[in-house]
Amino acid sequence: MELIQESKPTAGVLHWFTTGVGRLLVSLLVPVLTFVVMWQVFIFLREGDAPKLITVAVAIVWGVGGVALLYVLSNWVVDQLPGQLQAQLRPYVFVGPALVILGWYLLLPTVRTLYASFFDARTANFVGLDNYIFAFTDPKMLESFRNNLMWLIIGTFFAVAFGLVIAILADRSRFETIAKSLIFMPMAISFVGAGVIWRFIYAYKPPGVEQIGLFNAVLTTFGLEPQAWLTLRPWNNLFLILILIWLQTGYAMVLLSAALKGVPQELLEAGRIDGANEVQIFFSILIPYIQGTIVTVATTIIILTLKIFDIIFVMTNGNFGTEVMASMQYKQMFRFTHFGRGGAVAIVLLIAVIPVMWYNLRQFGERRAF
């Protein structure tokens, strides 16, 4: 009887641990402890007077080894629990730190930005929707919306279209590997690096001076006048969008090429036997078959175009009618130090991105993308 009475509390504790509340508390305990320990080390690294070599060694050892050790200890603790409890708690213990990091670096800043968007420049006085009214009425903001729409439509369409055409042509070439490597190579370049490269391509010097820009050097070779490409409104936006197309065509090509290789050859042969030419096969068989991949690639590039900033900042800094939403948000926050307006623009940008992200994640969740 005593053994039965002693086992009842234990069974009750185990039952509590298997409930949703118990699992949640255990899953949160490990990331909280992880954060506390890592925060103390961060304070040491920030405020300590140790030699730089020791500070670097501690940062490397604790930053990598410390986190690994905490995960090993957490796994060991889970291993000591009954078998059914192990299977239920292990995913929460290992996912918990990632959730805390996402909450700390994504969710919390979003909430703070939303809060700041209802206040004035110094977030001292509540102004209601004034900042959002500014976001939808200011001429510069309207210009940024128009430009973002151009980036979204033109940049996405041509990046996907060129990627699809190159994928089809490369698959039929003996030099497929070399061709795809050359087209994909710009993906290894950052947007800032691409901006620097294309500044030289678009570089302008007055007539009569030796041109160092590629485009103007070609023009002057044929006796034409050099052009200040980045100041020609509204064409300068198209010249900037060309950089995005150059960068993203390789990304679209790789994914679409992988999808094309999954099209059954029997299906293509059946179309040819029925009398369909290559153009009809392309639009009636290939496109419908890889439609999920095309949509996924397009939505990914759409998200990128909505957040585009680096190219604008490096090439024109938003001058000459090239402002986009991200550049306006940056200027309001850090140049004009108007945190309310900057927060409002950031929230508008977030709202614009969320539907596309949701659709993209749903595509991946349904395993229809590839």
N, C-alpha and C positions, 0 to 999 in steps of 0.2 A: 504494500500500500504506500509506503514511504517513497519507493522508486517511482510509482505512478504519480504521486503528488509532486515529486520533484521534476518530473518530465513535463508536467502541464505548463509551468511557466516557460520552460525552454521551447515547447511547441508553440506557445503563444508568441514568443519573440520571433521564432522562425516564420510564423504566419504573418506577423506584422511586417517582417522584412520582405516577404513576397508580395505585399500589397503595393499599389502604385505609389503611395506616399512614402513607404519605406525605401523603395527603389530610387525614388527621386532624391531623398535625403542622402542616401549613400552615394549616389552618382554626383551630387553637388559637393559632398564633403571632400573628395579627392581634389577636384579642381580648385576649391577654396584653399586647401592646404598648399597646393602647388603654387597658387598665386601669392600667398603670404610669404612662402620661402623665397620664391623668385624675386619678390618685391624687396625683401631685405637684402638680397644679393645686389639688386639694382642700386639700392641706396649706398651700399658699400662701394660699388664701382663708381658711382657718381660723386660721392663726398669723401671717399677715402683718399689718404695721402700716400698710398703705396706707390712704389715705382711703376712706371708705365708697363714694363715687361711683366711684372707680377699681375697687374690689373688685366692685361690682355690674356695671360694664362688662366686667370680665374674666370674671365668672361667665357673663354672657349671651353674650359673643363666643366664649369658649372652650367653654362648655357646648353651644352650638348649632353654631357654626362649626368648632370643633375636631373634634367628632365627624364632622361632614360632610366636613371635609378628610381625616380618616383614612380614611373610606369611599372618597372619590375617589382617594386614593393607592393604597388596596388594589385598587380596580378597575383603576387604571392598571397596577399590577404584574401583575395577572391578564391584562390585555390584551397584555402583552409575551410571554406564553407561547404555545406552539403552539395551534392551534385546538381540537383535541380536549381538550387539557389545560385550556383556558379553560372549556369547557362543564362539565368535571368539578369544577373547583375553585371556580368563582364562587359556587354556592349555599352551599358550606361557609364561604367567607370572609364572606359577608354574614349568614349565620345564626349563625355562631360567637359574635359579641358578645351576641346575644340569649340563646344558651344559657348563656353565662357569667353574665349578669345573673340569669337564672332560677335557676341553680345557687347563686349568691351570696346572693340574697334569699329563695329558697324552699327549695331542697334543703338547704343548709347549716344554716339555722335549724331545719329539721325534724329533722335529725340531732342537733343540739345539744339540742333539746327532748326528744327520745327519750332521750338520754343522761342529762339532768337528771332525768327521771321516775323513775329508779331510785335516786335519792339523796335525802338529807334536805333540810330547808328551805334550808340554805346550800350544797347540793351538795357537802358535805364527806365524808359517810359513806354508804356503800352500804347501802340498805335493801331491795333486791330488789323484790318486788311489793307492798310495803306501801301505796304511793301508789295503786296500781290497786285494791287492796282497799278503801281509803278511798273511791275514786271510785264503787264499786258498793255500798257499804254505808252511807255517811253519809246521814242523813235529808234534809239539804239537797240532796245530789246526787240522791237518788231523786226529790225534788220537782222538780228541774230536768229530769230525764229525762221525768217525767210531763208537765210543761209543754211541753217541746219536742215531745213527741208530739202534744199538743193543737194547737200551732202548725202542725205538719206536716200533720195531717189536716184540721183545720177551715180553717186559713188557705189551704192549697193548693186544697182542694175549692171553696170559695166564690169565691176569686179567679178560678179557671179557669171555674167555672160562670157567674159574673156576666159575665166577659169574653166568653164564648161567646154568652150570651143578648143582651148589648148589641150584639155584632158582627152578629148576625142581624137584630135590630130596626133598627139604624142603617143597614144596607145597604138596607133597604126604605123608608127615610125620605127625604124631600126635603132634610132638614137633616142629612144624614150627616156632612158635614165639620165643622159646628159641634158636633154631638153628640159625635163622636169626639175633637175637640179638648178639649172640657170634661172628658171622662172621662179622657183621657190626661194632662191638665195636672198632676195630683199626682205623676206620674213625674219631673217637673222639680224636685221638692222632696226634699231630703235626708231621711234617716230622723231625724236630730236635729231638723231644722226641722219635720218632721211631728209629732214628739213635743211640741215647744213649742206648736204650733197646737192639738193635741188636749188638752194640759194645760188650756188655756183652755176648751175645750168641756166637759171633765169637772170643771172647777173647782167646789169645794164651799165654801159658807159656812153657818154655823149657821142654824137656822130663825129667822126674824124679821129677818135681815140681807139686804140686797139681793144677789141672786145675779148673779155675773158670768159663770158658766158657762152655755153654751147649753142643755144638757140640764136643768139644775136651774132655769133661768129658765122653761123651758117647763112643768116640773112645777109650780112655784109659781104660774104663771099660771092653772092649772086647780085650784088649791087643794090640791095634794098636797105632801107633805114632800120637801125636797131630800135627795139621796142622795150619800154619799161613794163615788162610783163605783169609785175605785181601791183601796178597802179592802174591798170586798164579795167575800169568798172564796166559791167559786172563780170567781164571775162576772167578777171584775176581769181575769182572764186573757182572757176572751172580749172584754172591752172593749178590751184591748190588741191582740188579734188583729184586731179591726175596723180598726185603723189600717193593718196590713199589707194587708188586703183592699182598703182605700181606695187604697193606693199601687200595688198590683200588678194591679188589675183593668184599668187602662188598657194595661199591657204585654201582658196576655193578650188583650185585645180587638184590639189592632193586629195581632198575629201571627195570631190565629185569623180575623180578617177577611180578611187576605191569603190565607189558605188557603181560605176559603170562596169567594172570587172565582175560585179555580182549579177549582171543581167544575163540570163540563160541564153546561150548561143542558139539553142533550139527555137527560142522565141523569135530571134532575129531571122533565122533561116526560114521559119514559117512565113514571116512577113515578106521576105524576098520571093518565096515560092508563090505567094498570093499576088505578086506583081507590084509590090510597093517599092518605090525607089528609095535612095538613101535619105533624102529630105523627109519623106513620109515616115520612114522608120524612125528618124530622129524625133519628130514631133508626135508621132502616134504610139511609139513603143518605148524609146529611151526616156524621154521626158516624164511620161506618166509613171514609169517604173522607179525612177530615182527622185520622184517628187518630194518625198520626205526629206531626203538629204539636201535638196536644193533649198527647201524652206528653212531647214536648220542653219545652213550656211548663210542664207540671206538674213535671217533674224540675228545671227551673231554679228554680222557686219553692221546691221542696223543699230544695234546697241553701241557698237564702236563709234559709228558716225554721230550718234546723239551725244556721246561724251567727248567728242574730238576736241583737243586743246593744244597738244604739243606742236603740231604742224603750224597752226595759226600763230602761236606764241613765237616760234622761231622765225617764221617767214615774214609776217607783217605786223605782229603784235596787235592784231585786230584793226589796224588802220586801213584806209582806202576801201571801206565798205565790206570788210571781211570778218566782222565780229560773229561769234557763235555763242551759244548759251554758256558753255563752260568758260570761255574767255571773259564774258560779262560777269559771271559769278566771281571769277578770280579778281577782276579789277575792283568790283564793289567791296570785296572782303579785304584785299591787301593793298590796293592803291588808294581807294577812297575811304578805307576803314569804316565802311557802313555795313556793320554785321547784320543788321536787319534785312536790308535789300539783298545782300549776298546770300543770306539764309533762304530768303524767299525764292531767289533764282535757283538755288540748289534743290529746293523742294519741288519746284516745277520740273526741273530736269529729272529728278527721281521719279516723279509721277509719270513722266513721258517714257521712262525706261522700263518701269515695272510691268506693264502689259506685255511687252515684247519678251522680257525675261520669263514671265510666267508661262507664256506660250512655248518658249524654248524648253523650259524645264519639263513641261507637260509632254513635249515631243520625246525628250529623253526618257521620261518615266514610262511612256507607253512603248519604248524600244522601237519607235518608228523612224528614228532619224537615220540609222545606218542599216 
